[in-house]
Amino acid sequence: MIKILVGGILSLVIAMGIARFSYTPILPLMQSDMSFSNKVAGYLATSNYAGYLIGAVLVGILPLKKRRKAVLRLSLIFSVITTAGMGLFQMYSAWYTCRFISGFSSAFVLVLSSSIVLDKLAEKEKTNWSGLFYGGVGVGIFLTGITIPILNHYFKWEGAWIGLSILSIILTFLVWIWLKDETSSSTQNKKKEILVHGPPTKWIPWLIIAYGLEGLGYIVTGTFIISIAGQIPNFNGDATFIWMIVGLAAIPSCIIWSSLAKKMGFVKCLVVTMLLQAFGIVVPVLLMTKIGLIVSALLFGATFMGITTLATTLASRITPKNSSRIIGYLTAIYAAGQMIGPLLAGHFASASHNYNSALIGAAIVVLIGALFLLSGIRFDNKPVKIVITENIQNEEI
């Protein structure tokens, strides 16, 4: 069980922390050397979100239950290749292609690794460990915050991408040998009934809508936090510093929120995290200082992966027999929100010549998402009986 959990964590480090999110701290380095516009930078971000959206839709539709491990491994290979490709090529078309495929493969890795790990945790009645699993994204973000400045110093931004791909190869080898989909290869099964507390299956649409609004709102801070930092006196746009804060806050957040959810209820914790995130989004509007941005970064890191942890764990608890499909739906609508958010925020920022209206709008969207969840709080303390299939041959913890 421990090896499966660690393998899942490392898969998120590779596909999310490195392949997907390292673009944010490397982007200023690329722009400084290559002198391309913010418009091109936006297109690169959008191509990644588009790939993520399409990948999430496909992974939710395709019948991958018996092929999760094989498809996951292939997706990790594409993550490594596209990370290296960003440093090997200096053509916009190549970059667009790499970012698109990177987003596509990231969605597959997130959904498939989530379903494998969460299914195993549910089998062993250890769903509170999901926080450890999703902490892998924060680990990846923090890791890139440490390694990118070093790699850039010696090998420039191209070397940063290639160096991260080499690190990903090493981590992929560990995932390859540790993350095994044992639940799909059993020869003797037994049915096991367990009681969980949470909403019924018919409540899932409310969760999906709220999660889509979360994707629409959170990505505004996730996309523009470095640009906002550049406008603050005495901060000098230190992207690495602010990105490390986000990563540090994200690492324990998943563990903390999943532990609290076991006591308070998953829906109630989701509402609280989204309220905190909405406040964090508007902090730079209320306090446009270095302290204000640090507080915003801390709240952003402390909530964005916590929300993902709570939402996907809750979905897997409600529908344990079909977790891959439901998590795929959640990821798809989340990705759709991520595509729309930066476009709207960019329009508002251009019109007003600051990010205030974009941040206020994003905070309102997240608040509305929290309101959609309120109807589920009453189910938090109601037990629901679910039936899972347990592999008798794999009992190790």
Secondary structure as GFF3:
##gff-version 3
##sequence-region A 1 397
A	DSSP	alpha_helix	2	12	.	.	.	ID=ss1
A	DSSP	pi_helix	13	18	.	.	.	ID=ss2
A	DSSP	alpha_helix	23	34	.	.	.	ID=ss3
A	DSSP	alpha_helix	38	61	.	.	.	ID=ss4
A	DSSP	alpha_helix	68	88	.	.	.	ID=ss5
A	DSSP	alpha_helix	92	123	.	.	.	ID=ss6
A	DSSP	three_ten_helix	127	129	.	.	.	ID=ss7
A	DSSP	alpha_helix	130	178	.	.	.	ID=ss8
A	DSSP	three_ten_helix	182	184	.	.	.	ID=ss9
A	DSSP	beta_strand	189	197	.	.	.	ID=ss10
A	DSSP	three_ten_helix	201	203	.	.	.	ID=ss11
A	DSSP	alpha_helix	204	229	.	.	.	ID=ss12
A	DSSP	alpha_helix	239	264	.	.	.	ID=ss13
A	DSSP	alpha_helix	266	286	.	.	.	ID=ss14
A	DSSP	alpha_helix	290	318	.	.	.	ID=ss15
A	DSSP	three_ten_helix	320	322	.	.	.	ID=ss16
A	DSSP	alpha_helix	323	352	.	.	.	ID=ss17
A	DSSP	alpha_helix	356	373	.	.	.	ID=ss18
A	DSSP	three_ten_helix	374	379	.	.	.	ID=ss19
A	DSSP	beta_strand	383	391	.	.	.	ID=ss20
###
